[in-house]
Amino acid sequence: MKVTEHIEKAKGTLFSFEVLPSLKGKDIQDLYNGIEPLMEFNPSFINVTYHREEFIFKKLNNGLHDKIAARKRPGTVSICAAIRYKYGVDTVPHLICGGFTRDETELALIDMQYLGMDNVLALRGDPVKGEGHFSPEKDGHAYASTLVKQISQMNSGHYIDDEIVEGIPTDFCIGVAGYPEKHFEAQNMKTDLRFLKEKVDAGAHYIVTQLFFDNQKFFRFVDNCRKAGITVPIIPGIKPITTLKHISFLPKTFHIDMPEPLADELEKCKSNQDVMKVGIEWGIEQTKELIKFGVPCVHFYTMGKSEAVKQIVKTAY
Ligand code: FAD
């Protein structure tokens, strides 16, 4: 079922979460171990991220280094199919612009269609690690908005391959990313919202946000979206902070702020256990407030660790 159908049928705020594909060479059971503790809360859908290649430098016998492209977390679409098969829950594969030509995008969407997937989250993707800016493939998409347009066109039966006449229309529910604290490359919030609206006008059916810790920023973002004429459902994405490392990693990686009261509590923490306790308490209050605000769904970023999310969902819903 489509994400938007889940939202339309819901009587209250839904619960969903995101997982990362296992590292190449690891057992898929590792991934299931992160999913299983959350199944008792009946997630409406589970997202699976997409990870493009990274460049690694291998030392050669002559002392020089060889630059090698490697994908460390493959299998997004097959993992979505495996999760649906095993748990009977809807899945949302992430599809990015980076590393894909338009033709390859079309082929990926055909695979998803054959596997009976109703949803896709359309993203640009970050620059390749070590490169300062995002570069699309030749004939690839430079922004998520044109990727959304391609999916919408397939939903109308128009394929890139012009030999296809009367192509079977796909029927994907398309999600896109939104940033309550602004995407890090955007000049300002106003231009970022203009480009977000471009994605919705291109055919996106709903928005999922970047993680944030300050609900007031999310509420302001929703208000600004509505004022800009964006009417689709907006799903907040949140992540409990669980380790000492997260305290600097999350703001740096996701370009987000820690509200002062949270930062003050984290400053007192001496161990990962202390951080986890603070993170769970903050997550419970954050989720309760979002539910009270009437969000259609709270989407949790698990990054493979489900214990904190479990505690939050158990208490907040
Ligand atoms: P876009 O919407 O294309 O925006 C990128 C930047 O370009 C923004 O600054 C925007 O303001 C600007 N822009 C947009 N259109 C134009 C235009 N026409 N002209 C000029 N500027 C423009 N990354 C992954 O690699 N894999 C994942 O699985 C993944 N999952 C994610 C899930 C969520 C919910 C979120 C929020 C992010 C995820 N990301 C993922 C990260 C995402 O790919 C990055 O944040 C990326 O830098 C931007 O992606 P986007 O789709 O928001 O890009």
Boltz pocket constraint, residues with backbone or C-beta under 6 A from the ligand:
constraints:
  - pocket:
      binder: B
      contacts: [[A, 48], [A, 49], [A, 50], [A, 51], [A, 52], [A, 94], [A, 95], [A, 96], [A, 122], [A, 123], [A, 124], [A, 125], [A, 126], [A, 127], [A, 142], [A, 143], [A, 144], [A, 145], [A, 176], [A, 177], [A, 178], [A, 183], [A, 184], [A, 185], [A, 186], [A, 187], [A, 191], [A, 192], [A, 195], [A, 199], [A, 208], [A, 209], [A, 210], [A, 211], [A, 237]]
      max_distance: 6.0
